[in-house]
Amino acid sequence: MIAIVDYNMGNLASVQNAFNLLGEKTVVESDPKKFKEYDKLILPGVGAFGDAMEHLKDRDMIDAIKLYAKSGNNILGICLGMQLLFESSREFGDNEGLGLIKGNVKAFDRTKFEEKLKVPHIGWNKMFTSAHPLFENLDEEHYLYFVHSFHVECGDKEDIIGKTNYGYEFTSAVAHNNIFGIQPHPEKSHENGLAILKNFINL
């Protein structure tokens, strides 16, 4: 059974509907004491990093997620949920993250853009992936749907399994032991997104 973490910062219905299409039952879970009952955990997220961490703190979920990570069961962070897996973010000040993966979150540096591009980065873009079970049966280059103004900067290059170019190359997918993260929204990415979620189910 897969739990989708409900901390009032994610489009939970879309994520759950995507798993329903795959025939996988999920539970939207708001009780951190029950996390340990599930085989896998999904950490979605839409909004600001600092607000998300406050919501997790107010619901006593921070320690519960860290404890779940130590259990060896798989966690998938989606969009903001991926960013929360890292140590810190500079979005609207300095914010501490969950610290499950080394690195931090920073805004797109428009001074590096060779052409006029809008931020946030919204729409379909290619992800270039490494060989990894999360991308089984997908091409090395495939389109996914993005909505974000900040991106992660990994502390360990070995954790990077996906990259995307928007103005410059940035990390768009990560894997560290049993912790996984993907910047685009697989639930909005049609067949490619569903394939990634199916692969996560099978991990």
N, C-alpha and C positions, 0 to 999 in steps of 0.2 A: 504494500500500500504506500502511496506517495502522498505527502502532505504539502500543501501550498501555504506558506506562512502568511497569515493575515495580520499585518501591523498597520493597516489603514494607509498604505502608501503604494498600492499596486493595482493594476487592472486585473483583478483576480478572475473575473468571469471569462475573459478572453483566454487566459492561460488554462483554466479548467476546461473550457470548450475544446481547446486544441487536444488535450489529453482524451476527452470524450470521443473525438473523431478517430483517435487511435485505439479506442476500445479499452482504455486504461482508466480505472477508477481512481479518483483523487479525493482528498478531503481538504477543505479550506479550514485551516487550524489556527485558532487564536490563543490556545492554552499552551504555554511553553512546557508545562509539566508533561504534556502528552507527546512531545516531539520524539521521545525515545521509543514510542510505540510503532513508528513508521520506518519503512525500509529505505526511503529516500526523502529528501527535503528540497523543495523549490523555494528560493528566495527571490520573489519578483520585486519590482520597484519602479515608480514613476514620481519624479519630483526632485527636491533638493536633498543633498547628502546629509547635511546637519539635521534637518527635520526628520529624516528617516532614522538616524541614530537616536534621536530623542524619543521617537515613537517606540523603537525597540527597547530602549531603556525604561520607558514608562510602563511597558508591558512585561518587564522582567525577562526579555527574550535574549539579551546579549549573552549572558552566561549559558543559557540553554542551547543556543546555537553553537557556541564554542565547545560545549560538552558533547554535543552531537557530532561535531567534526572530529573530535578525539576518538569517538566510538568506531570510526572507520567507515561508517555509512556515507553514501554519496550525497553531496549537496550541489545544486546547480543555481547559480545566481544569474538573473536575467536583467540586462540593462542597468538601472541603478542598483539592483541587487548584486550584480557582478562587482560594481565599484565598492560596495559596502564590505566586500570580502578583504579589501586591502587595508593597509595600515592607517592611511590618512587621506584627507582631501582638502584642497584649498578653495572649495566652493563657498563663497560668502564667509570667508574667515578660515581659520585652521580648525579642522574637525578630525577627531580620532575615529578610525574605523574598527572593524572586527579583528583585523590583524591576522587573518588566516592565510594570507598570501603576502609576500614581501612586495612593497611598492606603494605608490601613492596615486592620487587622482588629480589631474590638472585640466585647466581650460584649454581649448584649442588656441594655439599661438598663431594669430592671423598674420603676424609679421613674416611667417614662414610660407604663407600661401603665395604661389606664383600667379594666381589668377583670383579674381574677385569671387569669393564663395561666401555663402550665408552661413551664419551660426545662429541657431543650432543646425547640426547636420541632420537633415530630414529626407528620407526617401530610400530608394533601392540603391545598393552599392555592393560591389564585389568583396567577398572575403576570400583571402588566399590562405589555405589551411595546410598544416603539417599532417602527416599520417598519424591518425589518432582514432580510437574506437568511437569517439563522439561524432566523427564525420564519415563513418563507414557508409559505403555505397554512394558517396557524394563526390563530385569532381573536385579537384584541387582548387578550382575557382568557381564560386557559386554566389548568386545574388541573394541578399537578405535585406530586411527592412530596418532602417536605423532611425532613431529619434534621440539626439543627445547633444549637449554643449561641452561636456567634459569627457575625458578619456583616461584610461589607466596608463601608468608608466611602471612596468614590471621591474622589481629589484633583481630578479633572477631570470635571465633570458630563456632558461630551460623550461620555464612555466608557460611560455608563449606558444600557443598552438594555432592561432589565427591572427592575420593582419589585414588591415584595410587602408586604402589611400583616400584621404580627403584633405587636400592642401598639402599633406605630407603623410607618411606612413605611420599608423598608430596600431596598438594592440587591440584586437577585437574579440579574442577568445583565449582563455587560459585554462590550465589544468595543473594542479599541485596535489599529488597523491589522490585523495578522494574528494577534493574540492575543485569544482568546475565553474567557469563563468563565461558568459557570452554577452557582448555589448548589444547586438541587434535583438529585435523581438522575434523569436522563432514562431510565436503564436500569431504573428502578422505576416509571416514570410511564406505562406502557402506550402507547396510540396517540400521545398528545401528545409523550411523551419520544422515541419512535421517530422521529416527524416531525422533531424537532430534530436528532437524530443524522443522519437522512437529509439534512437541509439542510446540515449540516456536511460531510458527504461531498461534496456538490455545490458547495461554496464554491470 
